[in-house]
Amino acid sequence: MKISFDIDCTPEEARRFFGLPDVSPVNDAFVKELTKQAGEMAQEMDAGKLMEQWMSAGVQGFGDIQKAFMEQFAKAQGGKG
């Protein structure tokens, strides 16, 4: 035998029914603090320096990937790599 119940309630009503604490004030404070910190970090960032770091790492990373592929192709053809 199978019995099922469909309960139509809001998350707030379900939380109260099960006796769970209301954590929305804590969540709001947490989000407010994260937003504040993100704003402070954004003001301190130098976009030119950030792009320079990303581009140099990206180009070097691409070169490493290309080298690894070439080594694998050479090994597959019987070379030393």
Legacy VTK file of the C-alpha trace (Angstrom):
# vtk DataFile Version 3.0
C-alpha trace
ASCII
DATASET POLYDATA
POINTS 81 float
0.000 0.000 0.000
1.282 3.455 -0.856
0.006 6.666 0.682
1.138 10.102 -0.361
0.326 13.591 0.849
0.631 16.830 -1.064
1.165 19.796 1.228
0.874 23.261 -0.235
2.790 25.731 1.928
5.447 28.374 1.669
9.024 27.742 2.817
8.348 30.068 5.763
5.309 28.021 6.818
7.275 24.762 6.500
10.150 26.208 8.557
7.788 27.210 11.351
5.966 23.858 11.242
9.204 21.910 11.708
10.445 24.325 14.393
13.512 25.441 12.466
15.114 28.783 13.367
14.709 31.839 11.185
18.205 32.510 9.818
17.242 35.291 7.410
18.720 38.083 9.620
22.049 36.235 9.755
21.922 35.620 6.009
21.137 39.280 5.315
24.076 40.414 7.460
26.386 37.919 5.735
25.344 39.055 2.255
25.716 42.717 3.272
29.269 42.109 4.540
30.281 40.150 1.425
28.891 42.906 -0.787
30.837 45.521 1.170
34.079 43.536 0.891
33.577 42.932 -2.831
33.052 46.647 -3.374
36.223 47.498 -1.470
38.217 44.960 -3.485
36.841 46.327 -6.751
37.957 49.834 -5.856
41.486 48.643 -5.055
41.913 46.642 -8.283
44.051 47.959 -11.093
42.444 46.673 -14.284
45.611 47.074 -16.368
47.736 45.112 -13.924
45.075 42.422 -13.601
44.830 41.989 -17.387
48.613 41.850 -17.659
48.722 39.011 -15.111
45.914 37.107 -16.818
47.356 37.506 -20.308
50.900 36.479 -19.380
49.629 33.404 -17.541
47.256 32.585 -20.390
49.926 32.778 -23.066
52.369 30.726 -21.026
49.658 28.171 -20.236
48.727 27.897 -23.907
52.387 27.306 -24.798
52.593 24.524 -22.208
49.467 22.864 -23.599
50.786 23.124 -27.152
54.117 21.595 -26.088
52.340 18.688 -24.348
50.252 17.981 -27.470
53.318 18.026 -29.699
55.137 15.616 -27.382
52.192 13.233 -27.435
51.953 13.378 -31.253
55.670 12.678 -31.547
55.421 9.690 -29.172
52.463 8.327 -31.135
54.564 8.455 -34.320
57.478 6.667 -32.673
59.627 9.695 -31.930
61.181 10.702 -28.636
58.937 13.728 -28.166
LINES 1 82
81 0 1 2 3 4 5 6 7 8 9 10 11 12 13 14 15 16 17 18 19 20 21 22 23 24 25 26 27 28 29 30 31 32 33 34 35 36 37 38 39 40 41 42 43 44 45 46 47 48 49 50 51 52 53 54 55 56 57 58 59 60 61 62 63 64 65 66 67 68 69 70 71 72 73 74 75 76 77 78 79 80
